[in-house]
Amino acid sequence: MTENSRPALGVAVKRPVRSDARRNFDALLSAARDAFAEHGTGASLEEIARRAGVGIGTLYRNFPTRQDLFDSVYLGEIEELCAAAVQVADLPPWEALEAWLQRFVEYAATKKAIYEELNRDSEAFRVAREAMYAAGQPLFDRAQDAGALRTDALFDDVLRMVSGLTGAGFVDEDQRTRVLQLALDGLRPR
């Protein structure tokens, strides 16, 4: 995804202008997301810098505090989730919603890893949540309007269901995928 293709959220990750600095920044976000998913919020900043292929000074130049890193990882996930809604919008209604919910699973896993460190009362968090709903709701509505989704389901219900499934412990990725598919199949009209 290029800088210009990122959705406007009203709040966004502030990326460096220079392309090399932006590559380092994005590598740090990716490494932090993976490290937090594996080790929680106590993941070593030195390990994050190493995974990104940069020095610790580069990490601190981009993220002066650990909170800055948490916030940027979260907002980066929201940006990608919103962009995913645009990318799948031309698919048939059910396939578009399902593809977006698959991406939502990744977002939910990252959010779960850093949830306690997020300032959920902040304006940025509120605006990001609104942007996520604004991105996914049209996919949901289109699937419902097409008769591919139960009429008694609400978008918020589906997001909570998928979030709950994401938080469960699974033997492996295949099991998580299978359980999610079972849940999504339950959203089909009877």
N, C-alpha and C positions, 0 to 999 in steps of 0.2 A: 504494500500500500504506500503510495507516495504522500508527501506532505499535503499536496493539493487535494487528494482524494479523501482526506480525513473529514468526518462529519463535523459540522459546527455544533458544539454542545452548549455554548454559552460559558463553558469552562472546559479547559483542555490542558493536556500536558504541554508545557512550554519547552519546545525542543530548540536546540542550538541552530543557528542559521547555516554555519559552515557544514558542508556535506560530511567531512571526516569526523567532526565533532558530533554531528547528528547520528552517524553510524555507531560511534562509541556509546552515545546516550541510549540508543535503541538496543544495543547489545547488553548494556547494563540492565535495562528494564527486563529484557528476556531472561537474563541470568538470574535476576532477583526473583522474578515470578517462579522460575523453576526451583530455586533454592528455598523460597518460602513454602512452596508446595511440598518439598521433601523434608524440610527441617523446622518449619514454623517460623515465627517472627524473630526467633533468636538466631537465625542463620547468620553465619559469619560474613561480615562485609568484605573481608579479605578474600574469602572464597567466592563471593559474588564478583568481585573485580577480576579474580583469576579466571573464572568461567567466561567472563566477557572478553578476556584477552587484553585487559587494560590494567594500569597501576591503581593502587588505592587512592592516590592523589586525584586521578581522573574521576573516580567515583565521588569523592568529596567535593570536587569542583562542580559536579552536576547535581549532587544531592548532599547539601551541607549537613543535614540531619537524617537520621534513620526515618523520622516521620515524613520528610520530603520524599524519601524513596517509597515508603508505603503508599502515600497519596498518589505519586506518579504511576506506580504499578496499577493501582485501582483505576485511575482515570484512563490509563492506557488500555486496560481491559474493556472499559466502557466504550472507548473510541472504536476498538476492534469489533465489539458486539454491535454497535450502531452501523459500522461499515458492512458487517456481515448481512444485516437486514437489506441493505441496498444491493449487495452482490447476489442475493437469492431471490430478489423480488420478481424476476421474470420466470421463475420456475412455476409449475402448476401449484395451486394453492396449498395442498397438503404437503407436498415436497418442500416448498419454501418454508413453511412453518417448522417442519421437522428438521430441516437443515439448520435453521436459526436456533432451534432448541438444542441441537447438538453443540453448537458454538456456545450457547448459554451454559451448558454443563461445564465447559472449560472456565468460563467466567466465574461460575458459582464455586468451583474448586479453589480458584485463586482467592476469591473473596473470603471463603471459609478460612483459608490459611492466615489471612491478615485481618480478619474481622475485628478482633479486639483492639487492634491498633488504629482503626479508622475513626475519625471524628464524625460520627453519624449525625451530629447536630449541625454540622457545617453547611454553609450555603453550597459549597462545591459538591458535597455528597447529595444534597437535595436535588440540585440541577442535574447531576449525573444520573440519578435514579429516574428523574423525569425524562431524560433523553433516552434511556434504555427502554422505558415503557412506550415512548413515542415511536421508537424504532420497531419494536415487536408487535405492538397492538394492531397496526394495519395488516400484518401477515396473519395474525390470529383472526381478525374480522373477515379477511378475504377467504380464509379456509372455512369459517363458519357460514359465510354467505354462499359458498359453493356447495354446501352440504357435506363437506368432508370432515367436519368437526361437530361434536355434540353441541346442541343449542343451549344446554343447561350448564355448560362450562363457562367460567369467566377467565379472562387472561391472567388475572392475579392468582386464581386458583392453580392454574397450570404452572406458573412460575414457582409457586410455593411447593407444588408437588415435585417438580424437577429439582428444586433446591434441596428438598428433603432427601430425595434419592441420592443426590450427589454427596450428601453428608454421611451416608451409610458406608460401612466397611464392606469391601468386596474382595473376593479371592484374587481376582485379576481384572484387567481391562475388559476382557471378553464377557465376564459376568456382569459388569456394570453396564455394558452396552446392551446385553440381553434383557436385564431388568428395566432399563430405560425404555427399550422397545416394547416390552409388555405394558408398561404404564402408558406409553403413547398410543398403543393399540386400544387401550381402554377409553381413549378420547374420541374414537371413531363413533359415528352414529350407530345405534343398535339396529 
